[in-house]
Amino acid sequence: MSNKVHVKTGDEVIVINGKYRGHKGKVLQVAPAEGKVIVEGANIVTKHVKPRKMGEPGGLIKAESALYADKVQLICPKCGRPTRVGHVAKQPGEKDKKRVCKHENCKAVF
C-alpha cells in the first residue's frame, strides 16, 4: 500500500460513500501508513470509557473514528466543489509541488 494520502490535516473534505455520504468536515488527523483520515463529525462511534482517576466520570463517549482516505474528496476553496487533486511541478526555489483543482474552469492552486 502506498504511504501517500491526497489530503492534509486541516483540509475541508466531503465523504463520498458510506453511512456519512455527503457530510462535509475538516480533516483532524491523517495516518499515511494506514491510508486513513479522521474527519470532524463523520464516522461517529460510541466508546465505553472507564473512569481512571478518582471523581472522573466513566460511561459512553461519542468520538470520531478513522475512515479510509479513498472515501473522502477534497473541496476546492475557490469553486467550492469536490475535486480530484492535481499537482503542478515546482518552480526553481520552491519547496514543494502545489496542489490544484482539476475542474476545467477553476484550476485554483492551494
DSSP file (Angstrom, degrees, kcal/mol; ACC not computed):
  #  RESIDUE AA STRUCTURE BP1 BP2  ACC     N-H-->O    O-->H-N    N-H-->O    O-->H-N    TCO  KAPPA ALPHA  PHI   PSI    X-CA   Y-CA   Z-CA
    1    1 A M              0   0    0      0, 0.0     2,-0.1     0, 0.0    34,-0.1   0.000 360.0 360.0 360.0 141.6    0.0    0.0    0.0
    2    2 A S        -     0   0    0      1,-0.1     0, 0.0     2,-0.1     0, 0.0  -0.411 360.0-144.9 -73.2 148.1    1.2    3.5   -0.8
    3    3 A N        +     0   0    0     -2,-0.1     2,-0.4    31,-0.1    -1,-0.1   0.274  69.3 101.5 -96.3  10.6    2.1    5.8    2.0
    4    4 A K        -     0   0    0     29,-0.1     2,-0.4    31,-0.0    -2,-0.1  -0.789  50.8-168.2 -98.8 139.5    0.8    8.9    0.2
    5    5 A V        -     0   0    0     -2,-0.4    -2,-0.0     2,-0.1    31,-0.0  -0.978  21.4-139.3-125.1 139.2   -2.5   10.5    1.0
    6    6 A H  S    S+     0   0    0     -2,-0.4     2,-0.3     2,-0.0    68,-0.1   0.515  82.5  62.0 -79.0  -4.7   -4.2   13.1   -1.1
    7    7 A V        -     0   0    0      4,-0.0     2,-0.3    67,-0.0    -2,-0.1  -0.849  66.5-151.6-120.1 158.4   -5.4   15.2    1.8
    8    8 A K    >   -     0   0    0     -2,-0.3     3,-1.8     1,-0.0    19,-0.3  -0.802  38.6 -78.5-121.1 164.4   -3.6   17.1    4.6
    9    9 A T  T 3  S+     0   0    0     -2,-0.3    19,-0.2     1,-0.2     3,-0.1  -0.430 118.5  26.8 -61.8 131.5   -4.6   18.0    8.1
   10   10 A G  T 3  S+     0   0    0     17,-2.4    -1,-0.2     1,-0.3    18,-0.1   0.264  88.1 134.1  98.0 -11.2   -6.9   21.0    8.1
   11   11 A D    <   -     0   0    0     -3,-1.8    16,-2.4    15,-0.1     2,-0.6  -0.401  58.7-121.8 -70.4 148.4   -8.3   20.4    4.6
   12   12 A E  E     +A   26   0A   0     63,-0.3    63,-2.6    14,-0.2     2,-0.3  -0.831  43.6 172.6 -89.9 123.9  -12.1   20.7    4.0
   13   13 A V  E     -AB  25  74A   0     12,-2.9    12,-2.2    -2,-0.6     2,-0.4  -0.821  28.0-139.8-130.1 166.7  -13.4   17.4    2.6
   14   14 A I  E     -AB  24  73A   0     59,-2.2    59,-2.4    -2,-0.3     2,-0.4  -0.987  24.2-122.6-126.3 139.7  -16.6   15.6    1.8
   15   15 A V  E     - B   0  72A   0      8,-2.2     7,-3.2    -2,-0.4    57,-0.2  -0.701  23.0-167.2 -81.3 127.8  -17.3   11.9    2.4
   16   16 A I        +     0   0    0     55,-3.0     2,-0.3    -2,-0.4    56,-0.1   0.583  61.6  11.8-100.6 -10.5  -18.2   10.3   -0.9
   17   17 A N  S    S+     0   0    0     54,-0.6     3,-0.3     3,-0.1     2,-0.2  -0.990  89.9  46.9-157.4 166.1  -19.7    7.0    0.2
   18   18 A G  S >  S-     0   0    0     -2,-0.3     3,-1.5     1,-0.2    -3,-0.0  -0.513 102.4 -38.0  99.3-170.7  -20.9    5.1    3.2
   19   19 A K  T 3  S+     0   0    0      1,-0.3    -1,-0.2    -2,-0.2     0, 0.0   0.819 138.5  46.8 -61.4 -34.5  -23.2    6.0    6.1
   20   20 A Y  T >  S+     0   0    0     -3,-0.3     3,-2.1     3,-0.1    -5,-0.3   0.029  79.4 155.2 -99.0  25.4  -21.9    9.6    6.3
   21   21 A R  T <   +     0   0    0     -3,-1.5    -5,-0.2     1,-0.3     3,-0.1  -0.285  67.6  20.3 -56.9 132.4  -22.0   10.2    2.5
   22   22 A G  T 3  S+     0   0    0     -7,-3.2     2,-0.3     1,-0.3    -1,-0.3   0.315  88.6 137.0  90.6  -7.8  -22.3   13.9    1.7
   23   23 A H    <   -     0   0    0     -3,-2.1    -8,-2.2    -8,-0.2     2,-0.4  -0.579  41.3-152.2 -76.3 129.9  -21.0   15.0    5.1
   24   24 A K  E     +A   14   0A   0     -2,-0.3     2,-0.3   -10,-0.2   -10,-0.2  -0.816  29.7 140.6-100.7 142.3  -18.5   17.9    4.9
   25   25 A G  E     -A   13   0A   0    -12,-2.2   -12,-2.9    -2,-0.4     2,-0.3  -0.984  48.3 -90.1-167.9 172.4  -15.9   18.4    7.6
   26   26 A K  E     -A   12   0A   0     -2,-0.3    14,-2.8   -14,-0.2     2,-0.5  -0.724  41.6-112.9 -94.7 142.2  -12.3   19.3    8.4
   27   27 A V  E     +D   39   0B   0    -16,-2.4   -17,-2.4    -2,-0.3    12,-0.2  -0.642  33.2 179.9 -75.5 119.9   -9.5   16.7    8.4
   28   28 A L  E     +     0   0B   0     10,-3.0     2,-0.3    -2,-0.5    -1,-0.2   0.816  64.7   4.7 -89.3 -35.2   -8.4   16.4   12.1
   29   29 A Q  E     -D   38   0B   0      9,-1.2     9,-2.5   -21,-0.1     2,-0.4  -0.996  58.6-153.3-153.8 146.5   -5.7   13.7   11.6
   30   30 A V  E     -D   37   0B   0     -2,-0.3     7,-0.2     7,-0.2   -21,-0.1  -0.985   3.0-169.4-125.7 134.4   -4.0   11.8    8.8
   31   31 A A  E >>> +D   36   0B   0      5,-3.1     5,-1.9    -2,-0.4     4,-1.5  -0.816   7.7 178.2-120.7  88.8   -2.4    8.3    9.1
   32   32 A P  T 345S+     0   0    0      0, 0.0    -1,-0.1     0, 0.0     5,-0.0   0.824  77.6  60.8 -63.3 -32.3   -0.5    7.8    5.8
   33   33 A A  T 345S+     0   0    0      1,-0.2   -29,-0.1     2,-0.1    -2,-0.0   0.857 117.3  31.2 -63.6 -34.1    0.9    4.3    6.8
   34   34 A E  T <45S-     0   0    0     -3,-0.7    -1,-0.2     2,-0.2     3,-0.1   0.590 106.4-124.7 -96.5 -14.1   -2.7    3.0    7.2
   35   35 A G  T  <5 +     0   0    0     -4,-1.5    34,-2.7     1,-0.3    35,-0.4   0.830  67.7 129.0  71.9  32.8   -4.2    5.2    4.4
   36   36 A K  E   < -DE  31  68B   0     -5,-1.9    -5,-3.1    32,-0.3     2,-0.3  -0.838  39.5-166.6-123.1 157.5   -6.8    6.6    6.8
   37   37 A V  E     -DE  30  67B   0     30,-3.0    30,-2.8    -2,-0.3     2,-0.5  -0.947  18.5-134.2-135.6 157.2   -8.1   10.0    7.9
   38   38 A I  E     -D   29   0B   0     -9,-2.5   -10,-3.0    -2,-0.3    -9,-1.2  -0.976  23.8-161.6-113.3 122.5  -10.2   11.3   10.8
   39   39 A V  E >   -D   27   0B   0     -2,-0.5     3,-1.8    26,-0.5   -12,-0.2  -0.870  27.1-106.2-108.6 135.4  -12.9   13.8    9.7
   40   40 A E  T 3  S+     0   0    0    -14,-2.8     3,-0.1    -2,-0.4   -14,-0.1  -0.398 101.9   0.6 -61.3 121.2  -14.6   16.2   12.1
   41   41 A G  T 3  S+     0   0    0      1,-0.2     2,-0.3    -2,-0.2    -1,-0.3   0.480 109.0 107.4  81.2   3.5  -18.2   15.0   12.7
   42   42 A A  S <  S+     0   0    0     -3,-1.8    23,-0.5     1,-0.2    -1,-0.2  -0.859  72.1  16.8-116.0 151.7  -18.0   11.9   10.5
   43   43 A N  S    S-     0   0    0     -2,-0.3    22,-1.9     1,-0.2     2,-0.3   0.942  78.6-167.9  57.7  53.8  -17.9    8.2   11.3
   44   44 A I  E     -F   64   0C   0     -3,-0.3     2,-0.3    20,-0.2    20,-0.2  -0.577   7.1-177.1 -76.6 129.2  -19.0    8.7   14.9
   45   45 A V  E     -F   63   0C   0     18,-3.0    18,-2.5    -2,-0.3     2,-0.5  -0.875  25.6-121.0-123.1 158.2  -18.6    5.7   17.2
   46   46 A T  E     -F   62   0C   0     -2,-0.3     2,-0.4    16,-0.2    16,-0.2  -0.885  27.7-163.9-101.8 125.1  -19.6    5.1   20.8
   47   47 A K  E     -F   61   0C   0     14,-3.3    14,-2.7    -2,-0.5     2,-0.7  -0.880  17.5-134.4-110.1 140.1  -16.7    4.2   23.2
   48   48 A H  E     -F   60   0C   0     -2,-0.4     2,-0.5    12,-0.2    12,-0.2  -0.841  28.5-165.1 -90.5 116.6  -17.1    2.7   26.6
   49   49 A V  E     -F   59   0C   0     10,-3.4    10,-2.7    -2,-0.7    -2,-0.0  -0.900   9.5-149.1-112.6 130.0  -14.8    4.7   28.9
   50   50 A K        -     0   0    0     -2,-0.5     2,-0.2     8,-0.2     8,-0.0  -0.759  30.8-106.5 -92.8 137.9  -13.7    3.5   32.3
   51   51 A P        -     0   0    0      0, 0.0     7,-0.1     0, 0.0    -1,-0.0  -0.472  35.2-176.2 -65.2 130.9  -13.0    6.2   35.0
   52   52 A R        +     0   0    0     -2,-0.2     2,-0.3     5,-0.2     6,-0.0   0.791  61.9  41.2 -99.1 -35.3   -9.3    6.3   35.5
   53   53 A K  S >  S-     0   0    0      4,-0.1     3,-1.7     1,-0.1     2,-0.2  -0.731  99.0 -83.4-112.8 162.8   -8.9    8.9   38.3
   54   54 A M  T 3  S+     0   0    0     -2,-0.3    -2,-0.1     1,-0.3    -1,-0.1  -0.465 116.7  11.7 -64.1 128.0  -10.9    9.4   41.5
   55   55 A G  T 3  S+     0   0    0      1,-0.3    -1,-0.3    -2,-0.2    -3,-0.0   0.320  93.6 129.5  86.5  -8.6  -14.0   11.5   40.7
   56   56 A E    <   -     0   0    0     -3,-1.7    -1,-0.3     1,-0.1     2,-0.1  -0.659  58.8-123.7 -80.8 130.2  -13.6   11.2   36.9
   57   57 A P        -     0   0    0      0, 0.0    -5,-0.2     0, 0.0     2,-0.2  -0.442  24.2-163.4 -76.1 147.0  -16.8   10.1   35.3
   58   58 A G        +     0   0    0     -7,-0.1     2,-0.3    -2,-0.1    -8,-0.2  -0.453  35.3  94.1-108.0-172.1  -17.0    7.0   33.1
   59   59 A G  E    S-F   49   0C   0    -10,-2.7   -10,-3.4    -2,-0.2     2,-0.5  -0.898  74.5 -18.4 130.2-157.0  -19.6    6.0   30.6
   60   60 A L  E     -F   48   0C   0     -2,-0.3     2,-0.4   -12,-0.2   -12,-0.2  -0.783  53.2-174.8 -96.2 130.1  -20.3    6.2   26.9
   61   61 A I  E     -F   47   0C   0    -14,-2.7   -14,-3.3    -2,-0.5     2,-0.4  -0.984  18.5-138.6-125.1 134.3  -18.5    8.8   24.8
   62   62 A K  E     +F   46   0C   0     -2,-0.4     2,-0.3   -16,-0.2   -16,-0.2  -0.788  33.6 164.7 -91.7 133.3  -19.1    9.6   21.2
   63   63 A A  E     -F   45   0C   0    -18,-2.5   -18,-3.0    -2,-0.4     2,-0.2  -0.975  39.8 -99.4-146.1 156.4  -15.9   10.2   19.1
   64   64 A E  E     -F   44   0C   0     -2,-0.3     2,-0.3   -20,-0.2   -20,-0.2  -0.556  37.3-156.8 -75.7 141.3  -14.8   10.3   15.5
   65   65 A S        -     0   0    0    -22,-1.9   -26,-0.5   -23,-0.5   -23,-0.1  -0.777  25.1 -90.9-115.0 162.8  -13.2    7.2   14.1
   66   66 A A        -     0   0    0     -2,-0.3     2,-0.3   -28,-0.1   -28,-0.2  -0.385  39.0-173.5 -72.8 147.8  -10.8    6.8   11.2
   67   67 A L  E     -E   37   0B   0    -30,-2.8   -30,-3.0    -2,-0.1     5,-0.1  -0.958  37.5 -82.7-135.7 159.0  -12.1    6.1    7.7
   68   68 A Y  E >   -E   36   0B   0     -2,-0.3     3,-1.8   -32,-0.2   -32,-0.3  -0.310  30.8-131.7 -63.9 139.7  -10.1    5.3    4.5
   69   69 A A  G >  S+     0   0    0    -34,-2.7     3,-1.4     1,-0.3    -1,-0.1   0.742 104.6  69.0 -63.4 -23.5   -8.8    8.3    2.7
   70   70 A D  G 3  S+     0   0    0    -35,-0.4    -1,-0.3     1,-0.3   -34,-0.1   0.727  91.3  62.1 -66.1 -20.9  -10.2    6.9   -0.5
   71   71 A K  G <  S+     0   0    0     -3,-1.8   -55,-3.0   -56,-0.1   -54,-0.6   0.451  97.2  68.3 -86.9  -0.6  -13.7    7.7    0.9
   72   72 A V  E <   -B   15   0A   0     -3,-1.4     2,-0.4   -57,-0.2   -57,-0.2  -0.899  62.1-159.8-120.8 151.5  -13.1   11.4    1.1
   73   73 A Q  E     -B   14   0A   0    -59,-2.4   -59,-2.2    -2,-0.3    11,-0.1  -0.993  25.9-112.9-130.6 136.8  -12.7   14.0   -1.6
   74   74 A L  E     -BC  13  83A   0      9,-0.6     9,-3.0    -2,-0.4     2,-0.5  -0.369  23.7-135.7 -67.6 141.0  -11.1   17.5   -1.2
   75   75 A I  E     - C   0  82A   0    -63,-2.6   -63,-0.3     7,-0.2    -1,-0.1  -0.886  22.2-122.2 -99.4 126.1  -13.3   20.5   -1.5
   76   76 A C     >  -     0   0    0      5,-2.5     4,-1.6    -2,-0.5     5,-0.0  -0.485  11.6-146.1 -67.2 128.8  -11.8   23.3   -3.7
   77   77 A P  T  4 S+     0   0    0      0, 0.0    -1,-0.1     0, 0.0    33,-0.0   0.746  95.1  44.8 -69.4 -21.7  -11.6   26.5   -1.6
   78   78 A K  T  4 S+     0   0    0      3,-0.1    -2,-0.0     1,-0.1    -3,-0.0   0.941 127.2  21.6 -86.7 -54.3  -12.2   28.7   -4.7
   79   79 A C  T  4 S-     0   0    0      2,-0.1    -1,-0.1    24,-0.0    -4,-0.0   0.654  92.3-135.3 -93.2 -15.6  -15.1   27.0   -6.5
   80   80 A G     <  +     0   0    0     -4,-1.6    -5,-0.0     1,-0.3     3,-0.0   0.616  61.4 123.6  76.1  12.4  -16.5   25.1   -3.5
   81   81 A R  S    S-     0   0    0     -5,-0.0    -5,-2.5     1,-0.0    -1,-0.3  -0.770  71.6 -99.5-105.5 151.5  -16.9   21.8   -5.4
   82   82 A P  E     +C   75   0A   0      0, 0.0     2,-0.3     0, 0.0    -7,-0.2  -0.475  54.5 177.4 -64.0 138.2  -15.5   18.4   -4.6
   83   83 A T  E     -C   74   0A   0     -9,-3.0    -9,-0.6    -2,-0.1     2,-0.2  -0.971  34.9-113.0-144.4 154.6  -12.4   17.8   -6.8
   84   84 A R        -     0   0    0     -2,-0.3    18,-1.0   -11,-0.1     2,-0.6  -0.537  44.3-112.6 -77.5 157.7   -9.6   15.4   -7.5
   85   85 A V  E     -G  101   0D   0     -2,-0.2     2,-0.2    16,-0.1    16,-0.2  -0.842  33.5-174.8-101.6 125.1   -6.2   16.8   -6.6
   86   86 A G  E     -G  100   0D   0     14,-2.6    14,-2.5    -2,-0.6     2,-0.4  -0.684  15.3-135.3-106.2 167.6   -3.7   17.6   -9.4
   87   87 A H  E     -G   99   0D   0     12,-0.2     2,-0.4    -2,-0.2    12,-0.2  -0.971   4.6-151.3-128.0 142.7   -0.1   18.7   -8.9
   88   88 A V  E     -G   98   0D   0     10,-2.4    10,-1.4    -2,-0.4     3,-0.1  -0.918  34.0-105.6-109.6 136.0    1.9   21.4  -10.6
   89   89 A A        -     0   0    0     -2,-0.4     2,-0.1     8,-0.2     7,-0.1  -0.270  42.7-105.3 -59.4 143.0    5.7   21.0  -10.9
   90   90 A K        -     0   0    0      5,-0.1     7,-0.1     1,-0.1    -1,-0.1  -0.414  28.9-127.3 -74.6 147.1    7.6   23.1   -8.5
   91   91 A Q    >   -     0   0    0      5,-0.2     3,-2.2     1,-0.1     2,-0.1  -0.481  43.7 -76.6 -84.8 159.4    9.4   26.2   -9.7
   92   92 A P  T 3  S+     0   0    0      0, 0.0    -1,-0.1     0, 0.0     3,-0.1  -0.374 122.2  21.3 -57.9 130.7   13.1   26.8   -9.0
   93   93 A G  T 3  S+     0   0    0      1,-0.3     2,-0.2    -2,-0.1    -3,-0.0   0.302  96.2 119.8  92.9  -8.6   13.5   27.9   -5.4
   94   94 A E    <   -     0   0    0     -3,-2.2    -1,-0.3     1,-0.1    -4,-0.1  -0.613  56.8-144.3 -89.7 152.1   10.1   26.5   -4.2
   95   95 A K  S    S+     0   0    0     -2,-0.2     2,-0.2     1,-0.1    -1,-0.1   0.940  71.6  12.3 -81.1 -50.1   10.0   23.9   -1.5
   96   96 A D  S    S-     0   0    0     -7,-0.1    -5,-0.2     1,-0.0     2,-0.1  -0.770  80.0 -92.6-127.1 167.5    7.0   21.6   -2.6
   97   97 A K        -     0   0    0     -2,-0.2     2,-0.3    -7,-0.1    -8,-0.2  -0.481  45.7-120.3 -71.7 152.6    4.8   20.9   -5.5
   98   98 A K  E     -G   88   0D   0    -10,-1.4   -10,-2.4    -2,-0.1     2,-0.3  -0.741  15.9-130.1 -97.1 146.1    1.5   22.8   -5.5
   99   99 A R  E     -G   87   0D   0     -2,-0.3    11,-2.8   -12,-0.2     2,-0.3  -0.762  28.1-168.5 -92.6 141.3   -2.0   21.1   -5.4
  100  100 A V  E     -GH  86 109D   0    -14,-2.5   -14,-2.6    -2,-0.3     2,-0.3  -0.930  26.2-107.9-131.1 154.0   -4.5   22.3   -8.0
  101  101 A C  E     -G   85   0D   0      7,-2.1     6,-0.2    -2,-0.3   -16,-0.1  -0.601  22.0-147.6 -75.1 137.7   -8.2   21.9   -8.6
  102  102 A K        +     0   0    0    -18,-1.0     2,-0.1    -2,-0.3    -1,-0.1   0.471  59.8 116.8 -89.4  -2.4   -8.9   19.6  -11.6
  103  103 A H  S  > S-     0   0    0    -19,-0.2     4,-1.0     1,-0.1     3,-0.5  -0.437  70.1-127.5 -69.3 141.9  -12.1   21.4  -12.7
  104  104 A E  T  4 S+     0   0    0      1,-0.2    -1,-0.1     2,-0.1    -3,-0.0   0.860 103.6  36.6 -60.1 -42.5  -11.8   22.9  -16.1
  105  105 A N  T  4 S+     0   0    0      1,-0.1    -1,-0.2     2,-0.0    -2,-0.1   0.614 119.6  47.6 -88.2 -12.1  -12.9   26.5  -15.3
  106  106 A C  T  4  +     0   0    0     -3,-0.5    -2,-0.1     2,-0.1    -4,-0.1   0.943  53.3 166.6 -94.8 -71.6  -11.3   26.7  -11.8
  107  107 A K     <  +     0   0    0     -4,-1.0     2,-0.1     1,-0.2    -5,-0.1   0.801  26.6 176.0  54.8  34.3   -7.7   25.5  -11.8
  108  108 A A        -     0   0    0     -5,-0.1    -7,-2.1    -8,-0.1     2,-0.5  -0.415  25.0-136.1 -69.3 142.3   -7.2   27.0   -8.3
  109  109 A V  B      H  100   0D   0     -9,-0.2    -9,-0.2     1,-0.1    -1,-0.1  -0.882 360.0 360.0-101.0 128.3   -3.8   26.5   -6.6
  110  110 A F              0   0    0    -11,-2.8   -10,-0.2    -2,-0.5    -1,-0.1   0.319 360.0 360.0-142.6 360.0   -4.0   25.5   -2.9
